Amino acid sequence: MRLRLVTGLALGVVGLTSCSLLTDLSGFSGGVDDCEGGACSDAPSALDARGADGAGEGGDADAAPCVPTDVIDPSLLSDAVALALGGGFSCALRTNATVACWGDNGDDVLGVQSGDRPTAGTVPGLSRIVAITAGLTFACALDADGHAWCWGDNTVGQLGSFPPNAGSHPPSMVKGPGGQPLANVTAIDAGENHVCAIVSGAVWCWGANDMLQLGRTGSASAPAPVASALANPVELAVGGSYACAIADGPTPIAKALYCWGSNGDNQLANTGGNTATPQKIPVSLAAVGTLPVAATGHGHACARDEKDALWCWGENDFGQLGPNIAPGPASPVPQSIDALGLVRMAAPGDDYTCAVARDGTTRCLGVNAIAQLGNDTIDIVPPDSGPPPAHTAATVVSGLPPVSRIAAGAEHTCAILARSCPDVAGPVMCWGQNAAGELGNGTMKPSRVPVAVLAP
């Protein structure tokens, strides 16, 4: 889930500045415009990180492997290749194809029957994992055989394995309509209480359908995946109670972005109501393959155009759509967030937006009541004094080195630091809310600046 998905303060026990995480940056290659295809590109899958696909696109199979020159503190989670953030928890996919999670353990979403956990711990029962995603109180993973696994809350059938029921559940394989394991899954992403996946060239969704987010009429939830009507989808970005996919446009070679489900905040970029029918979003996207071109938050969505400018639409209570529109009513018109510069990737959270610029810096704007902007400030709002202020001017996340991937939850954000070799797994730093330990630094205090996640 790339959203709220569900959605001033000390560095905590780590006791390090962000620069000391990578103690030797002399060979760093991932923070400037020359990292096309390298550390600034979309992070590799766990299989790629383990060398399953050889040299990779444009690589030389006979070339000597790159050996990182930076050194990471051994007390830190240092081998993350992907992130997934939920309502109050965080998860990382590691190079050994396992999943580590930390934070709020309601519904046992950390995969173990215990209390909240402020440091990373391995989710049992998962192996050969290549992708992860997180909902409000559940999470899912995709394995190397094309099967999906989900665990945690199943109140509305989010796990896709058996009828909805309260309580928590360990990882279980998602079943198709006939009760057999859902096969040939190539992508998966979660919203607040629903999940969508690309399966054999079609989009299948399960879980809550109160806002038509499964792409079918009626409001009944679906504990088993159901197909929606999109031709040849290639990417997914699932938000709070809606979903988006990049699929065939007017011609098969002209891909377009489509969204469906809740439209209460104009997430579908129009002034109509909720709809199960995919709506084409009026944004010219970057070339397919330069990921990620789309990202979804709780009430707003973003897409990167062919020039790497970021466009966002939907909810705008706290200026999360940028300075080109006054904070307030939701916008059905995509707004160019010039303040974020030309971007490589974006992470919309709940009422805020963060993006990684082409120069490697990370900037955020929107609400900052829980230090979501990571700029070493926080808006202290006395009780009964009204909502916190809006921040339409993007600020740089304090002390954060260049990153290879970023993800936003409800009120916290995490990033994987880029390394001195392209596409090498790295340590994780997080900032913002930390009431349940979702920052992973061993404390339960929010942080105005990025702090490092401790190793399992």
Buried (B, 14 or more C-beta within 10 A) or exposed (E): BBBBBBBEBBBBBBEBEBEEBBEEBEEBBBBEEEBEBBBBBBBBBBBBBBEEEEEBEEEEEEEEEBEBBBEBBEBBBBBBBBBBBBBBBBBBBBBBBBBBBBBBBBBBBBBBEEEBBBBBBBBBEBEBBBBBBBBBBBBBBBBBEBBBBBBBBBBBBBBBBBEBEEEBBBBBBBBBEEEEBBBEBBBBBBBBBBBBBBBEEBBBBBBBBBBBBBBBEEEEBBBBBBBBBBEEBBBBBBBBBBBBBBBBBEEEEEBBBBBBBBBBBBBBBBEEEBBBEBBBBBBEBBEEEBBBBBBBBBBBBBBBBEEBBBBBBBBBBBBBBBBEBEBEEBBBBBBBBEBBBBBBBBBBBBBBBBBBBBEBBBBBBBBBBBBBBBBBBBBEEEEEEEEBEBBBEBBBBBBBBBBBBBBBBBBBBBBBBBBBBBBBBBBBBBBBBBBBBBBBBBBBBBBBBBBBBBBB
